[in-house]
Amino acid sequence: MNVLWRTLLVLLRAKRIRRRDGLLPLDAVSSVTLTTLPTDIDLLRHMNNGRYLSLFDLGRWDMTTRTGLAEAFRRNRWYAVVSSETITFRKSLQLWQRFDVETRWVGHDEKALYLEHRATVDGEVYARAIVRVRVLRRSGGSVSHEEVFAALGIDIDLPNVDPWIHDWAAASALPSTRSHAPSIWD
């Protein structure tokens, strides 16, 4: 709810751009221009580190709407969930500073799709996140990559992700939801 109005504005803008320009290719970079608002900053007067991931969600909304994924998800009763994400900060975004959230697919593995988000100012990277996403059915179970691409009516295969991303995904994974996962501190 903390970025509800921005989400609605991004969705309306993405639908307008899609009507005007057609579908965005799945392997293209989508971009949303935002401004650091007073509700985004922390006591140090720069963008709060937790806010970046919320604003990167806006990049995913833009990209899924403009590529047709959102429509395919609705039609097939699918939804996407973030299973893990990592972010690295380089420079701080200041109050009222304009920046772009750039989003693109970077690859896949057997179970998930991977996206990269960047917060940029005048083409310079301020922060970057890698996000691991799974597509699930409302009726239960996972959706294969082949089904996702077929629903879009495209014949594309995203590249396998860089080895370090596989290592990160494996190292940060929690047990399956069907497994016991007690909170025990060493």
Secondary structure, 3 states (H helix, E strand, C coil): CCCHHHHHHHHHHHHHHHHHHCCCCCCCCEEEEEECCHHHECCCCEECHHHHHHHHHHHHHHHHHHHCHHHHHHHHCEEEEEEEEEEEECCCCECCCEEEEEEEEEEECCCCEEEEEEEEECCEEEEEEEEEEEEEECCCCECCHHHHHHHHCCCCCCCECCHHHHHHHHHHCCCCCCCCCCCCCC
